[in-house]
Amino acid sequence: MNNKFYLRLTELRKEHNISRSDLAQKLNVSVRLISYWENAKRECDFDMLLKISNFFSVSTDYLLGKDDY
């Protein structure tokens, strides 16, 4: 995997003190799916990438590791 999505998602979730369960509920996905993303076992689709970006108020480039802010 060339992107840093799994690292950035985990970092953002922990920085905001949000559990996997809480994040899953906010994004309307399963806790297992959050776990898969954070462990780089699956990638999210474009629509979910945008939803996560909006939720954490960061750019999609940041989530993918293309920008450091």
Long-range contacts (C-beta under 8 A, 24 or more apart in sequence): 1-40, 1-43, 3-64, 3-65, 3-66, 4-64, 4-65, 5-37, 5-40, 5-43, 5-44, 5-49, 5-63, 5-64, 5-65, 6-37, 6-38, 6-39, 6-40, 7-65, 8-58, 8-62, 8-63, 8-64, 8-65, 9-34, 9-37, 9-38, 9-52, 9-63, 10-38, 12-56, 12-58, 13-38, 16-56, 26-55, 27-51, 27-52, 27-55
